[in-house]
Amino acid sequence: MLRSCSQNGPRTVGLTPRTGPRGTKLRCRARFVHSPPPWRPAYSLDQWVAKEARPISLRQLMVFGRTLTDARLISSANYVRTELPTRLAHRIRDMQTLPYVVVTNPHISQVYELYYKAFETLRKVPEIKTLEDNGRFCEKISHTLHEHLTVIPKLAMGVLECRNLMRPEDMDRFMNTILRSRISRRVIAEQHLALSETFHSPFHFPESQSPEAEFVGEVLVKCNAKEIVSRCGEEIASLVSAAYGPSTLLPAIHLSGHLHATFPYILSHIEYIIGELLRNSIQAVVEKQKISGHKGRPAPIEVTVCEAAQHVIIRVSDQGGGIPRDILPHIWSFSKGSRSGELLENLEKVPKMAATLQELKNHNPKLSTAHASATLDPATHAAASKLSETNRAVHDSSLASLSSRPPNLRLGMGLPLSRVYAEYWAGSLELHSLEGYGVDAFLQISKLGNKNEQLTMRASMDAV
């Protein structure tokens, strides 16, 4: 066996004899071998691990972003500049506490390298003092967001491959922590990118307040449950029709309850949760219909909205036969039991995943570059156009992942990720299965937006 190194990583090359009609030939085989993470001095990481993350709430994001000035935008940039490496450092330290055989898994090791690269890049960013500094910083975090679109599939594959090397509850705790932290980093990074884009838009006037704005950065100020369910239902129905054929009868979605209830939320989060619940319900009903041979229209999916003083609760009820008993214990687990092999094969077909419903849709930029060029001075227009293109590249790169795979390709990530999203803003997601009949899903959301993001505040300090 010969060992060689190239820019694509180390390879093990073997020569295998092969006998044919013209004599014996040697056939060359090359197998790529993933190296374990390189050693790095711990001093810099220790400094950042010792810092506390500073959690925020949706209300803080809205209040801060309603009045944008140069000083407030620069203040936002410096908050993101210090928070991103702090939160990355905590997760890197968590990964260092994993068993060595787990962290050297090729998929988890690649995530570790991505995190360390981003940490080293972001911790060296100097204090941001001007709008030009902020523009360069936005390019840097946009590039990082784009690079990290591979994180979710790689983590999921690594966890499935290492399911026998750690206790399932420890592996799920690690995944929940690292995914919740990933959401937190994307929230503050994308919020700052959105505020920067708004600041440079032709419709923004510094010092002006816009209390009635529909969006403040990435936050939808008055998220209406009825509108979200209707829009997600249409998107999922088109996906299921593509998977099962246009002649397939789909269940109707009946809405009832407090249909005018509104709450502040990040649109991509609520759309992902509702989209996954509706997809599961519609597919379950369609598959039950096929198995039973029933030719009529299937039973509808009932969605009920309940508005309380501090919460909004959305219940999704279907008659899709419930969850099989052998699968039910694993619905919230990332290291699925008997279906791990199938899920691993499916995940290999999805190289990137942003975990948003926007991955299923075409992205329509809010601002017209042509209109901007007519209303902005050349320097400001150049900065706004460049920032808009950078942000759009991040979104477009996430759009391609789910839309480029068959809609019925099961990844085993929908429910666990939906619960992580729900709990991130101090909400909850629960499922009750009636085997042989159907499922009731209950999503509880904080109505006031005054709950801080739920973070693991400090990394473990017992790293090897």
N, C-alpha and C positions, 0 to 999 in steps of 0.2 A: 504493500500500500504506500502511495506517495502522498505527501501533504503539501499543499501549496496555498499561497495567500494572494488575493487580488483585491481590486477595489470593491468587489461584490462580497467579500468575506472569505474566510478560509474554506478550502475544499479538500475532501478526501477523494483521491483518484485511485481506482482499482482496475486491474487488467484481468479480464476473464477469458479463458480459452474457449473457442467455439469451433466445432468441427463441421465442415460442410463438404459439398462435392468437389471442391477445389483444394481441399486440405484444411489444415488447422489455422485459424486466424485468432488474433487477440482483439477483443472488444473492450473499449475504454468506457468506464462508468465514472461519473462525477457526482458526488453527493455533498451538498453544502452543509457545513457544520456550524451551528451558531455558538459563538464564544460567550462565556459568562460576562457579566458587566465588569468593566475595568475598575481597578482600585483608584479611588480618589481621596485626597485629604479631606478630613471631616470638619475642619475648622470653620469654613464658610457655612456649611450646612448647619452646624451646631448653633452658630450665631442666629440664623433665621428660625430654626426650630424653637429657640428660646423666646421668640416673639409670639404674642397672642394675635389670633385673627380677630378682626373687628366686624361682627355681623351687622347686617342692615335689614330693614324691613321694606315692604312695598311702599308704605306711606312715606318713608324717608326718601326713596327714589323719586316719588312723585313730587314731593315738596321741593326737593333740591333742584329737580330738572325743569320746574315750571318757569323760573326766571333765570335765563342763561346770560351770563356776562363773560368777558375774558377771564376775570379772576375766578369765577365759579368753575369754568371749564378747566382751567389749569389746576384748580384744587381737586377736581374730580380725577384728572390725569395722575396727580401725585398720590391720591388714595389708591388708585388701581396699580400704580407703579410699586407701591410697598405691599399691597395685599396679595398680588399674584405670586411673587416669590415666597412670601410667608406661607401661603396655603399649599404651594407646591412642595416646600421644604417639609411640611408636616406629613404629606403623603409619601414623599421619598423615604422619610424615616420609617414610616409604617411598612413600606415595602422591604426595607432593610431588616425588619424584624421577622419577616417570613422565613420559613425553613429554606436553607440554601438550595435544595433540590427544586423548590417551587420558584424562587426568584430567578433561577437559571433556565426555567422553561423558556423556549424561544419567544413565545408571544408575550409573556409577562416581562421578560428581559427587554424586549423592544419598547414596551411602554415605559419601563424604568429609564431607558436611555432617552426617550422623548421628553420625559419629565425633567431629567437632569439637564438636558440641553436647554430646555425652556427656562429652568431655574437659573442656570449660569448666564443666559442671555439677559433675563429680566432684572436680575439682582445688580447688574452692572450699569443699568440705565441711570444716568445722572438726574438730579432734580430738574423738573420741567418748569421753565420760567417764561416761555413765550409760546405763542400759537404755532410757530414754526417747529419748536420742540415737540409740541403735542401732535402735529402732523406726522413727524417721523416716528413718534411713539405709537400712534394708531397703525401705521404700516407694520410695525414690529409685532403688535399683538394680533393684528389680522392674519399675518403669516403664521403665527403660532397656532391660532384657532384652526386654520386650514390644515396644518400639519397634524393636529391632534384628532382629526376626524377618524383616524384609524384606531383610536384608543378603545372604543366600546367593543367592536368585533374581536380585537386582539385579547382584551381582558376576558371576554366570554369564552374564547377558545382556550386560553390558558387555564382558566378555572375548570373547564370541562376535562382538559387533559390531566390536570393535577387533582381531580376529585378524590382519588384514593390516597393522596399524600398528606391531606389535612382533614380534620373533622369538618363535616358539612356546615355546622353552625359557625365555625371559625372562618371558613371560606366565605360564607354569605355575609358575615359581619364585615370582613375585609372589603368585599365588593360593595356593600351598601355605603360604607364610609368613603371609599375612593370615588364612587359615582356621585354621591352627594357633594363631595368636594369639587368634582369636575363641573357639576351644575353650577355651583357657587362661583367658580372662576369664570365660566362662560357668561353668567348673569352680569357680573360687574364689568367684564370686558366688553360685552355686546352693548350694555347700557351706555358705557362711555363712548363707544363707536357711534351709537345712535344719536347721543347728545352732540357729538362733534359734527355729525352730518347735519343735524338740525341747525346748529349754530352757523354753519356755512351755507345754508340754503337761502335762496332769494326771498323766502317768505318770513325769514326771522329778523326781528328788530330788537337789538340789545336793549336791556332794561325793561322790556315790555313783559307783562304777565299774561299767560294764556290759561286761565283756570278751566275753561271749557274745552280744552284740547282733547281730542279723542285718545291720542297716545302721548305719554311723556317718556321719551326714549323708547324702550321696549315694553313699557308697562301700558296695558290697555286700562284706562281709568274706570270705565263702566262696562265691564265684561258682562254681557247678557247671556244667561244660561240657554235660553230658547234659541237664540241665534247661533250659538256655538254648536249645540246638538244638531240643529238643522243643517248647518254647513258641513259638519263632520259626517253626518249621515249621508249626504249627497256624495261626498268624496269616497267614503267606504263602499257605498252601493256600486259606484262605477268600478272600483277595484274588484269587488266580488263578481260583478258581471263579466269582467275581463277574465277572471280565473275560471268561472264555471260555465261561461257561455251566455250570450245575450238572451237566450230563450228561458233561462232559469228564473223562476218566480222568486222574488225577494220579499222578505217580510216588511210590512210598513212600520214606520216609527211613529208611535202615538205619544204626544207630549201632553202633560197635565200638571196641575199644581200652580205654584207662584211663578208664572211665566215672565213676569216683569222684573224679577229679582236681578240685581246687578251687584258686582263686586270688582275690586281692582285685582288684576292678575296679569301675568306674562302670557301673552296669547299662545305662544308656541308650547308652553307647558300644559295648559288646559286642553288645547287641541290634541296633544299627544295622548293624554289620559283618556279623554272622551273617545277619540278615534280608536284606541286599542280596545276599549270596552265594547264599542259598537261593532268593531270588526269581529271580535270573538263571538258576540251574540249572533250576528248575521250569519257568519260561517257555520256556527253550531246548528242554527235553525235550518239552513240550506242542506247541510249534510244529513241531518235527521230526516228531512223530507225525502232525500234521495234513497236513504236506507229503507224507509217505510213504504216507499212507492206511492205516497199520497200525491194526487195530481192537482188539487185545489190550491188556492193561495194560502201560504203558511200563516200561522198565528203571528200577530204583530209583536213588536218589541215595545214595551211600555217604559217610558221615561218620565219620572216624576220629579219635580223641582220643589223643594221645601225651603222656605226662607225663615230663619229664626233671628233672634236679636244679634247674635255674633257670628252665626254660621249660615252657609247655604249648603244644603244636602241634595245631591243628585242621585236618584236610584235608577238603575238600568235593569229591567226584568225581561227575561226571555223564556221561551219554551223550547229550548234546544236540546233537552235531554239531560242536562246537568253535566258535571265533570266526572269522568270515570274514577272509580275508587283507587286505582293504582296510580293515578296522576295527581289526585287531590293533595296528598301530603307534600308534593314538590312544587306547587304552583307559584310559591313565593321564593323559590330557591334558584340561584344561578347555577348550581351544580346538580342539574336534573338527574333523577335516578335512572330508570330503564331506558329513557329516550336519549341519553347523552350522545351516543354514536350518531344518530340521525341529525341531531341539532348541530353537532360539530361539523358534519359534512355541509349542512346548509349555511353555517356561518362562514365557511371558507369561500362561499360564493358572494359574500358581501364585504368587500375590502374596506368600505367607509360607511360610517353611520353617525349622523348627528342626533338621532333620537328626537326628531320633530316631525309633525305632520306635514311641515313645509317640504319634506323630502318627497312627498307625493304630488306636489303641485308645481306649477310654473311660477317663478318669482317675477312679480311685476314691480319694478322700481317705482317708488312714490314720486320721485322728482324727475323732471325731464331735463336732460343735459342741454338740449337745444334752447329751452326756455331760460335756463340758468345763464347761458352765454349771452342772452339778450338783456339781462337785468343786472349782471354782476360786472365789476371791474375785472380786467384780465387776470390779475394776481389772485384775487379771491376766487374767481371762477376756476382757475387751475387747481387750487387747493381743494375746493369742494368736489370737482370732478374726479380728481385722483382718489380722494377719500371715498367717494360714492362707489367708484369702480372697485376699490379694494374691499369694501364691505360687501358689495354684490358678489365678488369672487368667493368670499367665504360662504355666503348663502347658497350660491349656485353649486358649489362643490358638495354641499350637503344634500342638494336636491337630487343628485344623480343616483345616490346609493340605493334607496328603496324603490324608486321608479324603474331602475334598470334590472330588477329581479322580479320573478313571477310573484304575483300578489299573494298566492297561497303558500309561499315558502315560509315555513314556520321556523322561527329562531329561538323560541323559548325565552325571549327577553321582554316581551310586551308587558305582562303583569308585574314582574319584579321592578322594572324601570318605572312603570306608572305609579307604583307605591312609593318609590324613592322621590319622584316628582311631587306627589301629593304631600308627603311628610316634610318635604323641604321647606314649605311655607306653613308648617305647623298644622297641616290637614291630616286626613287619613283616608285609606282605601281598604274596604273589607268585602269579601265575597261569601255568599251563603249558597251552597249547592244542594238542590233537591234531586238526587240521583233518579234518573228516569223521567224527570219533568223539566227542570230548567235551573237557571242561576239568577240570583239577585245580587247586584253589585251596588255598594253604597260609597259614594265619594263625598267627603266632608271638606269644605273649604272655608277658610277664615274670611268673613264678610267685610271686615273693617280694614284689612291690610296692615294691621299694627303689630303683627307677630314677626319677630326676627327670624331670619333664615336659620334652620336647624343644622348646626355644624358640629363636627367633633372638634372641640376647641384646641386640644393639644395632642400632638403625636406622642406615642409611647416613647419613653426615654431609655428603654432597655435594649437598644440596638446592639447587634453583635459587633 
